[in-house]
Amino acid sequence: MLRQHVTYVSNHDNDKATKKIVSLANNTSYEKIQAHLQASLPESISKMIVYASEKGASSWLTSRPLESSGYVLKVNKQFFQDAICLRYKVQRPDTTQSF
């Protein structure tokens, strides 16, 4: 037991190929799940999910706004809420309406 040498010879190319195969299998599985969910949702919601899952779709929340282009949301909570409602085509609840 004292003289046993445990050596592991790693083949970097094989490890890299295995990781690639596992990643591809996971991506394929996720794509199947996403396709199934989109098929079961109404068309309007399905389109929103497709747009929201595109690369860079959330960048409008993290990018620096350009005031010269009119992309500043001001420092008002209402402007931000309006922008969210417009982006996701959600009816904004009217808090000023009295019954």
N, C-alpha and C positions, 0 to 999 in steps of 0.2 A: 504494500500500500504506500509505503514511503517512496518507493522508486518509480512509481507509475508516473508517466508523463502524459498529461492530457494536452494534446495540441489540437488546435482548431485552425484549419487552413481555410481562410475565407476567399472565395472566388468573387471578386467585386462585380464582375460582369454577370455572373449567375444571380447574385443578390439583387442587382439592379433590375434584371429581367423579371425576377419574381415579384419585386415591388410593382413593376409596371403592369404585370398581369393582374395582381390583386387590385390595383387602382382602377384598371379598366373594367374589371368585374363589378366593383362597387359603383362606378359611374353608370354602367349599363343597368344595374339594379335600380339606382336612383331615377334614371330616365324612364324606366318602366312604371315605377310608382307615380312619377309626375304625370305621365301620359294617362294613367288610369284615373288619377284625381281630376285632371282637366276634362276628361270625357264625362265625368259624373257631375261636373259643375255647370251652371248656366253659362251661356256664351260670354256675357258681359264680364262676369267674374273671371272666367278662364282667360280672357284677353288681358285683364289687369294683372293676373299672375304671370303671364308670359312677359309682359312689359316690365314688371317688377323684378323678374329673375334675370333679365338681360344684364350683361356686363356693364357696369357703370351706372346702373339705374338709380342707385342711392347717392350718387356723387353730388346731386343738387343740394343735399343736406350737409355735405362736408366741404364743398368747394367754397372758395372765397367769392362772395357776390360782387358783381361789377356795377357800381353805381352809375357809370356812364351809359351802360346798356339798359338800365332800368330794372335790374335784377335784385335790388335790395328789398328785403322784407321788413325794413324798419326795425324798431325795437319794441314793437307792439305785439302782444300775444294774439290779438284778433287777426292781424295780417298773416301770421304764421298758420293759424288754424284755417283761415280761408284758403291759403296756398295748399294745405294738405287736402282739404275737401275738393278743391278743383283738380288736383292731381289724380286723386282716386275716385273722382266722379261720385262723391258722397254728398247727399243733401245736408247742408249745414243747419244744425238746429238753431232756430231763431230765438235767442234768449230775450229779445226786447219785446216780443209779442205778448200782449196781455189778453186774457180770456174774459 
